[in-house]
Amino acid sequence: MPVQMSDEDFDEAAARALEMIPQALRDKLDNVAVFVEDRYEPEPGEHPDTVLLGLYEASR
């Protein structure tokens, strides 16, 4: 069941979640980018109804 919220509320929730990362861990984060997308587009081979709540991708 999807959760309905405004863009502003979502941005605020995302910001609060990032602030909840313990400071000791945040101090070790370097060169990390966080992107918030409106919609996830499934990759080739993924089920078209794939729903993600988060995704980690490491650059090579």
N, C-alpha and C positions, 0 to 999 in steps of 0.2 A: 504494500500500500504506500503510494508516494506521500511524502510530507510536503505540504504547501507552505511556502514562506516567501516574503518579498526578497528582492535582490539585496536590499540594504540589510535585512535581518540575516540573510545567508552570509554576506560579507562580514558582518559583525561576529557571527558564530565561528567562521573560519579564523578570524583574527584572535578571538578568545581561545580557540583550540591551540593555535600556535603559541600563545602566551602561556599556556598550561604546560608546555614542555619544560621540564626542570632546567633551571639556569645552568647547572653543571653540564648538561647535555647541549644546551643552546650555545654555550661557550665553545664547544668542540665542532659545531657546525660551521663549515667554511665553504663558500662557493656553492651554496644550495639555493635553488630557485623553487618557489612554490607557485604553481599555476592553478587557477580555478577556472574550469571550463563550464559553459552552460550545459553542454551535452557531450556524452562520450560516444564517439563513432567507433563501432566494433571494427577490429582489424580483419583483414581477409582470413577466412578460416574460423573466425569466432561466430557464435550464434548471433543472429541479428538482434535478438532481444537482450543481449548482455547488459547488465546494470552494474556499474562500479560505484563504490563508495570511496575508493581511494586507489591510487596506483603509484608504484615506485618504479622509476626507470633510471638505471645507471648509464651514464654516458661512457663510451669506450674510448 
